[in-house]
Amino acid sequence: MKTKHRGASATSQILLQCNKYKPARQGQIHNHHLLFVSIVNKMKNDQSGQKEI
């Protein structure tokens, strides 16, 4: 549970930084969404890998 919570807060921090430092245009929002999805998928893979060990 702890790793899941930390992962969620980390991704939201990254999204906040993206929104803070870059102008929110439609194309960039889409890119941020793709970035968010890739980060979430990576974290899911990392967590599933940790469970197996």
Backbone bond lengths (Angstrom), bond angles and torsions (degrees), N, CA, C in turn:
res aa  C-N    CA-C-N  psi(-1)  N-CA   C-N-CA  omega(-1)  CA-C   N-CA-C  phi
1 M - - - 1.465 - - 1.538 111.09 -
2 K 1.329 115.88 -41.39 1.463 118.87 -176.89 1.525 111.39 -61.88
3 T 1.348 117.49 -43.63 1.463 119.81 -178.65 1.526 110.45 -65.06
4 K 1.330 116.76 -38.53 1.470 119.04 178.81 1.522 109.99 -60.79
5 H 1.333 116.73 -46.73 1.464 120.17 -177.89 1.532 110.59 -62.51
6 R 1.334 116.09 -44.16 1.460 120.11 -179.95 1.535 109.80 -62.85
7 G 1.329 117.13 -40.81 1.457 120.34 179.40 1.520 111.66 -62.39
8 A 1.329 115.85 -43.25 1.463 120.13 -179.07 1.524 110.14 -63.55
9 S 1.333 116.99 -44.05 1.462 119.14 -179.08 1.529 110.66 -67.34
10 A 1.336 116.92 -35.47 1.467 120.14 179.65 1.527 110.50 -64.30
11 T 1.331 117.04 -44.26 1.464 119.57 -179.02 1.528 110.28 -67.01
12 S 1.327 118.06 -38.35 1.463 119.64 178.83 1.526 110.42 -66.61
13 Q 1.344 117.03 -35.55 1.472 120.70 175.55 1.527 110.14 -60.90
14 I 1.337 116.21 -44.95 1.468 120.86 -179.86 1.525 110.31 -61.67
15 L 1.328 116.65 -44.06 1.460 119.89 178.92 1.522 110.65 -63.52
16 L 1.316 117.23 -41.35 1.465 120.19 178.46 1.521 110.23 -60.19
17 Q 1.326 117.15 -43.12 1.463 120.51 179.75 1.523 110.44 -64.12
18 C 1.326 117.17 -42.61 1.464 120.46 178.63 1.521 109.98 -59.09
19 N 1.336 116.14 -45.90 1.465 120.31 -178.36 1.524 110.93 -68.14
20 K 1.330 116.38 -32.34 1.458 120.15 -177.25 1.523 110.89 -70.72
21 Y 1.348 116.87 -45.79 1.457 120.39 -167.73 1.527 113.82 -93.98
22 K 1.319 117.31 -13.21 1.462 118.63 -178.65 1.524 109.75 -121.01
23 P 1.323 117.51 142.22 1.462 119.81 177.03 1.529 110.29 -63.29
24 A 1.310 115.90 136.64 1.466 120.37 -175.18 1.521 109.88 -82.76
25 R 1.326 114.96 86.27 1.469 119.70 173.38 1.512 108.51 -101.19
26 Q 1.339 116.27 159.59 1.465 120.01 -172.60 1.522 112.14 -57.32
27 G 1.333 117.25 -46.32 1.464 120.48 -178.73 1.522 112.08 -64.29
28 Q 1.339 115.98 -39.44 1.462 119.14 -178.68 1.516 110.65 -70.19
29 I 1.328 117.50 -36.86 1.467 120.29 176.20 1.521 109.20 -59.35
30 H 1.324 116.74 -42.43 1.467 120.67 178.63 1.529 109.85 -61.33
31 N 1.344 117.16 -44.12 1.467 120.75 178.18 1.517 111.01 -62.01
32 H 1.322 117.80 -40.66 1.460 121.21 177.96 1.516 110.30 -62.49
33 H 1.328 116.62 -38.41 1.466 119.67 178.08 1.523 110.54 -63.69
34 L 1.337 116.93 -43.77 1.466 120.41 177.76 1.524 110.31 -62.80
35 L 1.338 117.09 -41.74 1.464 121.36 177.19 1.523 110.21 -60.20
36 F 1.331 115.86 -45.85 1.465 121.16 179.52 1.523 110.46 -59.41
37 V 1.341 116.64 -46.67 1.470 120.87 -179.19 1.523 110.28 -61.32
38 S 1.340 117.01 -43.75 1.466 119.26 -178.81 1.526 110.86 -65.36
39 I 1.335 117.27 -38.66 1.468 120.51 178.26 1.522 110.23 -64.94
40 V 1.331 116.38 -43.93 1.473 120.20 -179.82 1.523 110.00 -62.48
41 N 1.336 116.86 -43.90 1.467 120.05 179.04 1.519 110.73 -62.44
42 K 1.330 117.40 -41.67 1.458 120.87 178.11 1.527 110.41 -61.38
43 M 1.328 116.66 -43.72 1.467 120.05 -179.99 1.525 110.61 -65.00
44 K 1.326 117.17 -39.80 1.469 120.23 177.17 1.522 110.32 -60.84
45 N 1.338 116.07 -43.50 1.463 120.08 178.15 1.522 110.90 -63.00
46 D 1.331 116.66 -43.68 1.471 120.66 179.13 1.521 110.27 -60.78
47 Q 1.327 117.09 -44.13 1.460 120.89 -177.73 1.518 111.07 -66.98
48 S 1.326 117.18 -41.78 1.466 119.32 179.11 1.525 110.03 -65.66
49 G 1.340 116.51 -35.30 1.458 120.46 175.89 1.522 111.32 -64.49
50 Q 1.330 116.32 -40.08 1.460 120.03 179.70 1.531 110.86 -66.09
51 K 1.325 116.55 -37.15 1.464 119.92 -179.76 1.530 110.71 -62.48
52 E 1.340 116.32 -38.53 1.465 119.30 -176.68 1.523 111.20 -69.10
53 I 1.319 117.46 -33.63 1.477 120.84 -176.04 1.532 109.78 -66.50
